[in-house]
Amino acid sequence: MWRLPECMWQKALPTILLAILVCPCNAQTRVEPFQQVVQPYVDARMFMGSVLVAKEGKIIFKQGYGMANLEWNVPNSPTTRFNIASMTKQFTAAAILLINRRRPYSPLVLLGLLPMAISAPWILG
């Protein structure tokens, strides 16, 4: 099974997401600008996945690229589910740093009550 090296994902994915988020959007957004951003990475086999762009709660672009399973020839779709493994650890670490910046040595961080702090931000003052 062919897979992209981990370092390629780390370099390409943030660039793709940033480019998509920076694109100017309006109610009648056309699909072409989003495809133009992603397609070169798909053609170079540097990206296989799903892209979803939403504005004000409305989906303005969704598209699957490449294969979800190369062995079985299953294509990606906008509804393909991905195993994110340990990616959430970085978001948790960033949330802890933000809490600690707002209130150094917060008991919430020290006691490991991060989920409560995230779901009820008023606790942080």
MIDOLUM-372643 format. One record per residue (C-alpha): x negated, y negated, z; residue number from 1. Coordinates in steps of 0.25 Angstrom, whole numbers, plus 5000, padded with zeros to 4 digits. Layout:
N
{r {X; Y; Z}; NUM}
...
***
This chain:
125
{r {5000; 5000; 5000}; 1}
{r {4994; 4986; 4996}; 2}
{r {4994; 4976; 5007}; 3}
{r {4989; 4962; 5008}; 4}
{r {4977; 4960; 5017}; 5}
{r {4981; 4953; 5030}; 6}
{r {4972; 4941; 5027}; 7}
{r {4980; 4938; 5014}; 8}
{r {4993; 4938; 5022}; 9}
{r {4987; 4928; 5032}; 10}
{r {4982; 4919; 5021}; 11}
{r {4994; 4919; 5011}; 12}
{r {5006; 4920; 5020}; 13}
{r {5004; 4907; 5027}; 14}
{r {5001; 4900; 5014}; 15}
{r {5014; 4905; 5008}; 16}
{r {5023; 4902; 5019}; 17}
{r {5017; 4888; 5020}; 18}
{r {5019; 4885; 5006}; 19}
{r {5033; 4890; 5006}; 20}
{r {5036; 4881; 5018}; 21}
{r {5030; 4869; 5012}; 22}
{r {5038; 4870; 5000}; 23}
{r {5049; 4859; 4999}; 24}
{r {5063; 4865; 5000}; 25}
{r {5077; 4859; 4998}; 26}
{r {5090; 4865; 4997}; 27}
{r {5089; 4869; 4982}; 28}
{r {5074; 4875; 4984}; 29}
{r {5070; 4883; 4972}; 30}
{r {5063; 4896; 4973}; 31}
{r {5052; 4893; 4964}; 32}
{r {5043; 4886; 4974}; 33}
{r {5043; 4897; 4984}; 34}
{r {5040; 4907; 4973}; 35}
{r {5029; 4899; 4968}; 36}
{r {5022; 4899; 4982}; 37}
{r {5024; 4914; 4985}; 38}
{r {5022; 4920; 4971}; 39}
{r {5007; 4918; 4969}; 40}
{r {5005; 4926; 4982}; 41}
{r {5014; 4937; 4978}; 42}
{r {5007; 4937; 4964}; 43}
{r {4993; 4938; 4971}; 44}
{r {4999; 4949; 4980}; 45}
{r {4996; 4941; 4992}; 46}
{r {5011; 4940; 4997}; 47}
{r {5021; 4950; 4998}; 48}
{r {5033; 4947; 5007}; 49}
{r {5046; 4939; 5008}; 50}
{r {5047; 4924; 5008}; 51}
{r {5059; 4916; 5014}; 52}
{r {5060; 4901; 5014}; 53}
{r {5072; 4894; 5022}; 54}
{r {5075; 4880; 5024}; 55}
{r {5085; 4875; 5034}; 56}
{r {5090; 4890; 5036}; 57}
{r {5093; 4893; 5022}; 58}
{r {5084; 4902; 5014}; 59}
{r {5079; 4895; 5001}; 60}
{r {5069; 4906; 4996}; 61}
{r {5067; 4921; 4999}; 62}
{r {5059; 4931; 4991}; 63}
{r {5052; 4944; 4993}; 64}
{r {5038; 4946; 4986}; 65}
{r {5030; 4958; 4984}; 66}
{r {5033; 4972; 4990}; 67}
{r {5037; 4975; 5004}; 68}
{r {5032; 4989; 5002}; 69}
{r {5022; 4992; 4991}; 70}
{r {5022; 5007; 4993}; 71}
{r {5037; 5008; 4990}; 72}
{r {5038; 4996; 4981}; 73}
{r {5048; 4988; 4990}; 74}
{r {5048; 4973; 4986}; 75}
{r {5049; 4962; 4997}; 76}
{r {5062; 4955; 4998}; 77}
{r {5067; 4943; 5006}; 78}
{r {5073; 4953; 5016}; 79}
{r {5060; 4962; 5017}; 80}
{r {5056; 4964; 5032}; 81}
{r {5042; 4963; 5036}; 82}
{r {5034; 4969; 5047}; 83}
{r {5028; 4957; 5054}; 84}
{r {5020; 4965; 5064}; 85}
{r {5013; 4956; 5074}; 86}
{r {5015; 4942; 5066}; 87}
{r {5024; 4937; 5078}; 88}
{r {5012; 4937; 5087}; 89}
{r {5007; 4925; 5081}; 90}
{r {5020; 4917; 5082}; 91}
{r {5021; 4921; 5097}; 92}
{r {5006; 4916; 5099}; 93}
{r {5010; 4903; 5092}; 94}
{r {5022; 4902; 5101}; 95}
{r {5014; 4904; 5113}; 96}
{r {5004; 4894; 5109}; 97}
{r {5015; 4883; 5107}; 98}
{r {5021; 4886; 5120}; 99}
{r {5008; 4885; 5127}; 100}
{r {5005; 4872; 5120}; 101}
{r {5018; 4866; 5124}; 102}
{r {5017; 4871; 5139}; 103}
{r {5003; 4876; 5142}; 104}
{r {5003; 4888; 5150}; 105}
{r {5018; 4889; 5150}; 106}
{r {5024; 4900; 5158}; 107}
{r {5031; 4905; 5146}; 108}
{r {5018; 4908; 5139}; 109}
{r {5012; 4914; 5151}; 110}
{r {5024; 4923; 5155}; 111}
{r {5025; 4927; 5140}; 112}
{r {5039; 4922; 5139}; 113}
{r {5037; 4917; 5125}; 114}
{r {5050; 4922; 5119}; 115}
{r {5058; 4914; 5129}; 116}
{r {5050; 4901; 5126}; 117}
{r {5052; 4903; 5111}; 118}
{r {5067; 4906; 5112}; 119}
{r {5069; 4895; 5122}; 120}
{r {5059; 4883; 5118}; 121}
{r {5066; 4874; 5128}; 122}
{r {5058; 4882; 5139}; 123}
{r {5045; 4875; 5134}; 124}
{r {5051; 4861; 5137}; 125}
***
